[in-house]
Amino acid sequence: MKKKFKYPLFFLAVFLKAATAAYGQHGTDPAPSFTLADCISYALKHQPNVNQSKINIAVARTTNKINLSGWLPQVNLSGNLIHYNTLPTTFISDSLGGAPRTSHTGVVNTFIPEASATETIFNPQLLYAAKSAHLYIDQAKQISDSTQIYIVANLSKSFYNLLLTLEQINVLKEDTARLNRNVMDTYHQFEGGIVDETDYDEAVITLNNSLAQLRQQVENVTPQYSVVKQLMGYPPEQQFNVSFDTLQMMQDIVFDTGRVLDYEKRIEFQQIQTAKKLQHQLTNYYGAAFLPTVSAFYNYYYEYENNTTADLFSNAYPYSYGGLSFNIPIFTGFSRVENVHKSRLQEQIVDWAEVNLKSQMYTEYTSAMANYKANLYNWGILKDNVNRAKNVYRIVSLQYKQGIVAYLNMIVAESNLIAAETGYTNALFQLLSSKVDLEKALGDIPYNQ
């Protein structure tokens, strides 16, 4: 049968008493219920780190526009307003061979506005910016993808960890209910002289141990719930319920263990390939640093001159000129050669980083595959143990009530049942978590929903 469970996470409470335990939920909860898929979808829209990484893509695009703006014409307007308190002195040669005569030249007031325009024809730095622009966009996108993969994987595991605790609480609630009934039955048997007082004490001890475990698991819910909210980017002051479909969960367990590792699907491998391309472009840039910088320019002046301030703008003397300028780096102290050498060494560092990354990814893949297979086998074994432990407890309980076996047999049967149920619950969610690790190792974590 298909069953659905919902847990209100902010009204959890445990009431510990001598002979009973209750784990209560307060009335009808208006808070929304989120499945794992809902949590992931919410996180990919609201998680701060995810949104920051998406904004960084826009930042990268804007940075490229800034770096490439040098290809467009650069137009400037400037000017100088000059007032001479004393005009400059010049020497005029005497045509008759006498001593040079001094004279003051120029006008008292001068204002020269200048409009200048330059257009870059070729520039190695701008060429590098143009060739590497798309790589910086790819890099920003890959960082965003990596962030989303991290959030999805860790949110999934945290969600399963929270469900594990909630399921353990359910198991312990059932155990404490059974143990409470055992305590009551043993008490009445003790009152009737059927069993010894030690049987009653053992029953109470077992119940108290179960109550303590229940309380511990309930206390664990709050920090685990906070981790899920943090990874979702959910407001801390708001609440929600988590829900899951047991049938869907059983279907999610299945995974093709025949899959082989494809390095190119891993976002880390894609990132290092982009880093290699960027470093290679930098090497090419340093190699082309000997090329000249060529640009065209045009300057226009509108010169005003007058000895009288009030009449400064009465007459203008415009002039203009244009041309080409270039700069060729002849010798730069071997900096260009050393930069090329340094960049090629850095390319080798990235190459070795790729080798190391492949080794790490393969180790991660083999470990994840081994853990998944082991957890799958363990889950199947413990599932069978639960059925057997329940059957044993049922038989021993009937035998004890009929006085056939001692209470020690009941304690052993109860302990085995608790261990089997707890072990099965642990195995189930460990299996689901190990599947997440395996999907991450194979580059199969879904994101960009």
Long-range contacts (C-beta under 8 A, 24 or more apart in sequence): 2-245, 2-246, 2-247, 3-245, 3-246, 3-247, 4-243, 4-244, 4-245, 4-246, 5-243, 5-244, 5-246, 6-33, 6-241, 6-242, 6-243, 7-166, 7-241, 7-242, 7-243, 8-241, 9-162, 9-221, 9-225, 9-239, 9-240, 9-241, 9-242, 10-225, 10-239, 12-218, 12-221, 12-222, 13-218, 14-211, 14-214, 14-215, 14-218, 16-211, 16-215, 18-204, 19-180, 19-183, 19-184, 19-204, 19-207, 20-176, 20-180, 21-173, 21-176, 21-177, 21-180, 21-210, 21-211, 21-214, 23-169, 23-173, 23-214, 23-218, 29-241, 31-238, 31-239, 31-240, 31-241, 32-240, 32-241, 33-240, 33-241, 33-242, 33-243, 34-240, 34-241, 34-242, 34-243, 35-242, 35-243, 35-244, 35-245, 36-155, 36-156, 36-159, 36-244, 39-155, 39-159, 39-228, 39-232, 39-242, 40-152, 40-155, 40-156, 40-449, 41-449, 42-232, 42-233, 42-234, 43-151, 43-152, 43-155, 43-231, 43-232, 43-233, 44-148, 44-151, 44-152, 44-447, 44-448, 44-449, 46-232, 46-233, 46-234, 47-151, 47-231, 47-232, 47-233, 48-233, 49-147, 49-151, 50-144, 50-147, 50-148, 50-151, 50-233, 51-233, 52-147, 53-140, 53-143, 53-144, 53-147, 53-148, 54-144, 56-140, 56-143, 56-144, 57-137, 57-140, 57-141, 57-144, 59-140, 60-136, 60-137, 60-139, 60-140, 61-137, 63-136, 64-129, 64-133, 64-136, 64-137, 67-126, 67-129, 67-133, 68-126, 68-129, 68-130, 68-133, 70-120, 70-123, 70-125, 70-126, 70-129, 71-120, 71-126, 71-130, 73-117, 73-118, 73-119, 74-117, 74-118, 74-119, 74-120, 75-115, 75-116, 75-117, 76-115, 76-116, 76-117, 77-113, 77-114, 77-115, 77-116, 78-113, 78-114, 78-116, 79-111, 79-112, 79-113, 79-114, 80-110, 80-111, 80-112, 81-110, 81-111, 82-109, 82-110, 82-111, 83-108, 83-109, 83-110, 83-309, 84-108, 84-109, 84-110, 106-305, 107-305, 107-306, 107-307, 108-306, 108-307, 108-308, 108-309, 109-304, 109-305, 109-306, 109-307, 109-308, 109-309, 109-312, 110-303, 110-304, 110-305, 111-303, 111-304, 111-312, 111-313, 112-301, 112-302, 112-303, 112-304, 113-301, 113-302, 114-299, 114-300, 114-301, 115-299, 115-300, 116-297, 116-298, 116-299, 116-300, 117-297, 117-298, 117-299, 118-295, 118-296, 118-297, 118-298, 119-295, 119-296, 119-297, 120-293, 120-294, 120-295, 121-294, 121-295, 121-296, 121-324, 122-291, 122-292, 122-293, 122-294, 123-293, 123-294, 123-295, 124-285, 124-288, 124-289, 124-291, 124-293, 125-285, 127-285, 127-288, 128-281, 128-282, 128-284, 128-285, 128-288, 131-281, 131-284, 132-278, 132-281, 132-282, 135-274, 135-277, 135-278, 135-281, 136-278, 138-274, 139-271, 139-274, 139-275, 139-278, 142-267, 142-270, 142-271, 142-274, 143-271, 145-267, 145-447, 145-448, 146-267, 146-268, 146-271, 148-447, 148-448, 149-267, 149-440, 149-445, 149-447, 151-231, 151-447, 152-445, 152-446, 152-447, 153-436, 153-437, 153-439, 153-440, 153-445, 154-231, 155-228, 155-231, 155-232, 156-433, 156-436, 157-433, 157-436, 157-437, 158-224, 158-227, 158-228, 158-231, 159-228, 159-242, 160-429, 160-432, 160-433, 160-436, 161-224, 161-227, 161-429, 161-433, 162-221, 162-224, 162-225, 162-227, 162-228, 162-242, 163-242, 163-244, 163-429, 164-425, 164-426, 164-428, 164-429, 165-217, 165-220, 165-221, 165-224, 166-221, 166-242, 167-425, 167-428, 167-429, 168-217, 168-422, 168-425, 168-426, 169-214, 169-217, 169-218, 169-221, 171-418, 171-421, 171-422, 171-425, 172-210, 172-213, 172-214, 172-217, 172-418, 173-214, 174-421, 175-210, 175-414, 175-417, 175-418, 175-421, 176-207, 176-210, 176-211, 176-214, 178-414, 179-203, 179-206, 179-207, 179-210, 179-414, 180-207, 182-206, 182-207, 182-410, 182-414, 183-207, 185-401, 186-407, 194-403, 195-407, 199-406, 199-407, 202-407, 202-408, 202-411, 203-407, 206-411, 206-414, 206-415, 210-418, 249-428, 249-432, 252-432, 252-435, 253-376, 253-379, 253-431, 253-432, 253-435, 255-372, 255-435, 255-438, 255-439, 257-369, 257-372, 257-373, 259-442, 261-361, 261-362, 261-365, 261-441, 261-442, 262-442, 262-443, 263-358, 263-361, 265-442, 265-443, 265-444, 266-361, 266-443, 267-443, 268-357, 268-361, 269-354, 269-357, 269-358, 269-361, 272-350, 272-353, 272-354, 272-357, 273-354, 275-350, 275-353, 276-347, 276-350, 276-351, 276-354, 279-343, 279-346, 279-347, 279-350, 280-347, 282-343, 282-346, 283-340, 283-343, 283-344, 283-347, 286-336, 286-339, 286-340, 286-343, 287-340, 289-329, 289-332, 289-336, 289-339, 290-328, 290-329, 290-336, 292-326, 292-327, 292-328, 293-326, 293-327, 294-324, 294-325, 294-326, 295-324, 295-325, 295-326, 296-322, 296-323, 296-324, 296-325, 297-322, 297-323, 297-324, 297-325, 298-322, 361-441, 364-441, 365-438, 365-441, 365-442, 367-441, 368-434, 368-437, 368-438, 368-440, 368-441, 369-438, 369-441, 371-434, 371-437, 371-438, 372-431, 372-434, 372-435, 372-437, 372-438, 375-427, 375-430, 375-431, 375-434, 376-431, 378-427, 378-430, 378-431, 379-424, 379-427, 379-428, 379-430, 379-431, 382-420, 382-423, 382-424, 382-427, 383-424, 383-427, 385-420, 385-423, 385-424, 386-417, 386-420, 386-421, 386-424, 388-420, 389-413, 389-416, 389-417, 389-419, 389-420, 389-421, 390-417, 390-420, 392-416, 392-417, 393-417
